[in-house]
């Protein structure tokens, strides 16, 4: 039977310690950033990128795949939802769960640069941000709450293309310029360079506040947040599809970020050589890079956030942009990419593998609980099934965490 303690051990989010009675908020410490390298040679190799054994425990990955069928059962989904009570907070505050996830990350990494603490949770700074994906708008809601003097740009796949529509009732469109791109699809994969050019040259914010006035015509952004909207039936297909989007998001981000800026990308796995190589390439342009699966994320999810802070805008950025553009064009022509580096970085691979395995162990744990409970229910042992849930599913202190994250009550 699944155990309670491993849930704490397998989380990379220190706020999970709020599960422990009487734990103090100031005892929380962040996990170590990725070990990265700055010197490497790039070489694009075409072909499918399989799961790389140097990046993940393949045996555990196969075990996980045999257990995921339990999530297709309606009772399995209900059990899983009970393991993430932050869904309830999210629905009361934001139009989708991404808002609470970004609030969680901001509490840990302070990318909004909010300095007021509990008594002054909002920042008066005129932060400029860019949302690549993000409809219906939970992240936009959070940014407008935390940074009331901020303004931003956004693009997300239109509903005609299979995306979700923006919830305009919960967003202040006067300070958020939303575009569907040059081709009207909202698809960043076909509008990556266009989006960067639009932000730097053509976009304006209605009203008196404009990027030009605040940044003396040096148009760009402080924060780029890229959210995954691609979905398939298995982990490997999702990661390969998401890789195309990560390349497009990175291509836009590196062209519009100001020095010391932050890039946050929602990734779907890092089990292939192509994804790991992309992380290595991006990391040399930031002082600190972290992989994080926040407490508020679905514990069975294969997604995580790549948090890149303190952008260093050196001349070498241009060569990375050109490389990303070349990868991007190959993929738009239907070519797959297997790897990007001539020689992998063993140090970074070990660092990525460490977090991959922690994410994987957390998923295995929650799926084991779901499986055990379903089997008990099928055998007529509903009372025992409830006891398992009560004992092994974490009970979060929602009040304490909402205070820690400076969220509206």
Secondary structure, DSSP 4 states (H G I P E B T S, - for coil): ---SHHHHHT---GGGGGGSTT--GGG--PPPPPP--S---EEEEES--PBPTTTS-HHHHHHHHHHGGGGGSHHHHHHHHHT-THHHHHHHH-SSTHHHHHHHHHHHH-TT---STTTS-S--S--EEEEES-TT-HHHHHHHHH-TT-EEEEE---GGGT-PPP-GGGS-GGGEEEE--TTSS--GGGTHHHHHHIIIII---SSS--HHHHHTT---EEEEEE------SSHHHHHHHHHHHHHHHHHHHHHHEEEEEEEEEEEE---BHHHHHHHHHHHTTEEEEEEE--TTS-TT--EEEEEEEEE---THHHHHHHHHHHHHHHHHTT--EEEEESS--HHHHHHHHHHHHHHHHHHHHHHHHHHHHHHHHHTT-HHHHHHHHHHHS----HHHHHHHTT---
